[in-house]
């Protein structure tokens, strides 16, 4: 097997934007077995639970410092009516989930259950409101129900349902994918709706909402421009109007044949590389949205949010195709590693990102079964290994030597991806070797601060198709990796198709 070389410079004393912990956010939709059978098993379940919430799932997510959780959708959000999910469970009306399998739901997991889940996780709630089939009044009253204190009608209703104190809800979504399942709107029409709904989503007491307008798919920059025009004061010398505080976009990675076309665990070398090319292209997409936003908001008061991202493959054989249950391989983990390096690069504008989805759906962290089985996916380990980047300061990384790029006839792919950050008296470097056939020796020139200790971990496996199951839960799991430090030069050899983190202790 061949070995390639890479050289980089990291300036430990030159810091950039803060990498918000919310770039490591998550997404839980009423879809397949994400909520029911994933997070929520019911109070009568033999599995350890608190109020029906599965506790081993909570424990696993707490270990990776989950910062926020988006709910109830997704497409489901724009057909969800929150009043159906409060009060005694045996009195809650049933509903049909028309987007995901046309199945009936009993609404046993609703507002109180979601907020209890967030409290157990230690995660900030990101509630996505219903613009597609709801009303301004309905959304306004949901905000009041959740966040207001005192003795208003919604406060009285919340107290009657067993919760005296208001919750803190920092993040609020104004619909979802309004260009598609959220209403098939034109961008200008949705921009007007977003302004109207945001106006009536009030800040109650000391709860300040971060209102997120539903934005584009991929690189639809016209959608972002319509939203920026809706809040801008271009040419007047004033900041954008404080109507909504962020704009979202969605981005899914695949192997060149489109989403949900091919299996998760059976793919060729060419399909592997095509997936990495698609994952890396989010850099161009974020830069495009940022450039549009900069024209209207040069001081970057309005945030960019990627509140759905990840891989999308065929559902596993024998499962409901509308439940989107897919396996999760080392390839998926490397997609996550590439995304995070790019997210860190754009941290000055990108304020939040939410992987789709947390349990049993798409590029999930955790796979569960009804008998109590729980599997941590390769992607879970990337999140856990990278948690040192949460709320750290971005460090510039200069890649001055790198292996030849992969060129499959389309966009070339750099085979080394790297980012770094610092917080307190520590730094964290994340680096991926995307090559399928070559180890890569990476030499990093650490400048500006003395390094007093270092530890490296690596995530890899025999092949990129490797994945974890209940029978082989650690087929893809992090292990220690040798690294040497001499005279400020850190050297580490990354196995082929691997993700590595290097923790530095700083003087």
Secondary structure, 3 states (H helix, E strand, C coil): CEEEEEEEEEEEEEEEEEECHHHHEEECCCCCCCCECCCECCCCCCCCEECCEEHHHHHHHHHCCCCEEEECCCHHHHHCCHHHHCCCHHHCCCEEECCCCCEEECCCCCHHHHHHHHHHHCCEEEEEECCCCCCHHHHHHHHHHHHCCCCCHHHHHHHHCCCCCCCCCCEEEECCCCCCCCCCCCHHHHHHHHHHHHHHCCCCCCCCCEEEEEEEECCCHHHHHHHHHHHCCCCCCCCCCCCCCEEEEEEEECCCCCCCCCCCCCCCHHHHHHHHHHHHCHHHHHHHHHHHHHHHCCCCCCEEEEEEEEECCCCCCCCCHHHCCCCCEHHHHHHHHHHHHHHHHCCCCEEEEEEECCECCCCCCEEECCCCCEEECHHHHHHHHCHHHCCEEEEEEEEEECCCCECCCCCCECCEEEEEEEECCEEEEEEEECCCCEEEEEEEEEECCCEEEEEEEEECCCCCCCECCCCCCCCCCCEEECEEEECCEEEEEECCCEEEEEEEEEC
